[in-house]
C-alpha cells in the first residue's frame, strides 16, 4: 500500500459540518498543515468528499 501526504489548502469556514468533520477525522486543523496516511478505501472516500479543500501527494 502507498502512503499519501494530504495537505489542507483551503479554509473550512464556509463548508458544511460534514466536510469539517471529515477534515478533523483526517487530522487536519489548519491551512498548510499536512498529514500522512496509508492508502485505503475509507481514505479514498474521505478524500473524494473534500477534494476541493486538500492536495494529495503519493509518497514513495
C-alpha positions as CSV (number, residue, x, y, z in Angstrom):
1,X,0.0,0.0,0.0
2,X,1.1,3.5,-0.8
3,X,1.5,6.3,1.7
4,X,-0.3,9.6,0.9
5,X,0.6,13.1,2.1
6,X,-2.6,15.2,2.5
7,X,-2.3,19.0,2.8
8,X,-5.2,21.3,3.6
9,X,-5.2,24.1,1.1
10,X,-8.4,26.0,1.8
11,X,-10.4,27.2,4.7
12,X,-13.4,25.3,6.1
13,X,-15.3,28.4,7.3
14,X,-18.0,28.2,4.7
15,X,-18.1,24.4,4.4
16,X,-20.8,22.1,5.7
17,X,-20.3,20.4,9.1
18,X,-19.8,17.1,7.3
19,X,-16.8,18.5,5.4
20,X,-15.4,20.0,8.6
21,X,-15.8,16.7,10.4
22,X,-14.0,14.8,7.6
23,X,-11.0,17.1,7.7
24,X,-10.9,16.7,11.5
25,X,-11.0,12.9,11.1
26,X,-8.1,13.1,8.6
27,X,-6.1,15.0,11.3
28,X,-6.1,18.4,9.6
29,X,-6.8,21.5,11.6
30,X,-5.3,24.5,9.7
31,X,-4.4,25.6,6.2
32,X,-1.0,24.4,5.2
33,X,-0.8,21.5,7.6
34,X,0.0,18.1,6.3
35,X,-0.7,14.5,7.5
36,X,0.4,11.1,6.1
37,X,-1.9,8.1,5.9
38,X,-1.8,4.7,4.3
39,X,-4.0,4.4,1.2
40,X,-7.3,2.6,1.9
41,X,-10.8,2.5,0.5
42,X,-12.0,4.5,3.6
43,X,-9.4,7.2,3.0
44,X,-10.3,7.4,-0.7
45,X,-13.9,8.1,0.2
46,X,-12.9,10.8,2.7
47,X,-10.6,12.4,0.1
48,X,-13.4,12.3,-2.6
49,X,-15.7,14.2,-0.2
50,X,-13.2,17.0,0.5
51,X,-11.0,17.0,-2.7
52,X,-11.7,20.8,-3.2
53,X,-10.1,21.5,0.2
54,X,-6.9,19.4,0.0
55,X,-3.9,18.5,-2.1
56,X,-2.9,14.8,-2.2
57,X,0.6,13.6,-3.0
58,X,1.8,10.0,-3.2
59,X,5.0,9.3,-1.2
60,X,7.5,6.6,-2.2
